[in-house]
Amino acid sequence: MKLLVISQTLGINAPGIVFEQLVSEMEGLCQVEAWTYDYRPSDGKYLDCVNVIKHTSLPIRKIRRYMMKYVGSDMFDWYYGREVRPLSDDYDAILCFVSMNHYFALEVGRRLKERLNIPLFTYFVDAVPAPELWIRDNRLRRNIEKLVRKCAGSIDC
């Protein structure tokens, strides 16, 4: 089996560490190609299967939240998502890792599913979209719900 794995972060934060461990375990079971744009190994050992999207620097969280609130999409995710170029077209499935405020994999996975015509599986480690108590701003929450609803229609499992 050959998997294409997409995640916004690997190893840098709590969900990124979980995602990194999952990719590490999957590497022993099947052929894996992973794409991310923020990779800092939690244990100092780099995984061979990880492709890092080149970028200059990531904007601060406030700018990204502002864009999600008023534009309805994180334009940086859209821009970096265009750089995901799978090394081949013979994957059996796409696996996306998603957590709160990290929707990059969800958007890119949806686009790749349409292009490659293969199943899309998604693993959520947080409530997506977050409950009202986590995000009090109604406009931001509504735009996140719209984005998730648009992408969720493409998810196979």
N, C-alpha and C positions, 0 to 999 in steps of 0.2 A: 504494500500500500504506500502511496506517495501523497503526503499532506502539504498544503501550502498554509502556513500559520501567519496570521497578521495580528500585531499588538502595538499599541502606542508606546508602551514602556516595557522594558525587561530588566528586572533586577534593581531598579532605582527606588521604588516605593513598595508599600505593602502588597498591592495587587501585582506589581511588576515582579516581585520575588516569587509569588505563587505561579505566575505565568512562566517565569524562567525555569522553575522546578518542573513544571509540566512539560515544557519543551525538552528539557534535559532527559526526562523519563521516556518521552515519545521517541527521542533519537535512537534509543536502544531497541525499540519495537518496530519502527518503520522508517521509511525515508522521509525526512523533514526538511523543508526550506522555510525559514522564518524571516519576516520583514518587520522592522521597527524603526523609529527614528530617535529613540532615546534608550541606549543600552549601556548600562554600567553593571557588570556582573556582581552579584551579591557576595560571592566567595572568591573573586579575583580571577577565576578561570573562564576564559571566553569560550563560548560554544561555536564550533565550526559552521554550523548550519544557519547562523544568524547573519542576515544582510542588513546593514544600517544605512538608512537613507541619509545622504549628505545634506547638511543644513548649516547655516551660519550660526544662528542662535535661536532659541525658542523664546517667544514673547512671554512676558509675565502673565500670570494667571488672570489678573484683573482685566487686561486687554482682551484675553480670550473670552472671558465671561461677558464682557461688554458686547463683543461681536455676536456671541450666541444670543444675547438678550435682544439686540436691536437689528441684527441682520438675519438671525434665524439659523446661522451656520457658522462653524469655525473655519474661516477662510484659510488658516494655516494648515488645518487638516486636509482641506480640499487640495491645496497646493502641493503638500508633501505626498498626498495620496497619488498624485499623477506620476510620482517617481517610482512607485512600486511596479517593477517590471519582472514578472516571474521568469526564471531561467528557462522554463520549457512550458509546453501546453498540455502535458500528459499527467496532470494531477488527478487523484481520485476524489478529493474533497478540499474545501477551504475551511479552516478553523479560525474563528476570530475570537480574541480575548477582549472583553469589554468591562469597564468599571465606571463608576460615577465620574463624570467630567472627562472621560477618555473615550470618545466616540469615533476616533480615527479608524479603528479596525472595522467598525460597523459600516461606515460609509464606503471604505475601500473594498471590503468583502462583498457588498452589494454590487458594486461596479464590476468587480472581477467575476462574480457569478454570472452576470449577464454576458460578459465577454467570452468566458471559457465554457459556459453551459455545464457546470458541475455543481454538486450539492454544497450548500453553505451551512455550516454548523457554528453556533455561537455559544460561548461560555461567559456568563455574567457573574462577577464576584460580588457585586453590590446590587442594590435595588436600582434598576434603570427603567424609567426615570426615577430620581430620588423622591422619597415621600415629601409631603408638604412641610413637615417639620425640619427637613434638611435644607430645603430651598424655599425661603419665604417669599421670594420675588415671583409674583404670578406670571409676569411676562416671560421671564427667563424659563420658568418651569413649563409654560405652554409651548415655547419654541423647542425645548428639549423633547417634550412629548411628541410634537409634530415630526421631528427628525427621527426619533425612535420608531414611530408608527410607520413612516415612509420606508425605513430600512427593514423593519420587522416582517413586512410582507414577503421579503425575499428569503427569509431564514427557513431552512428545511427542518432544522432540529436545534 
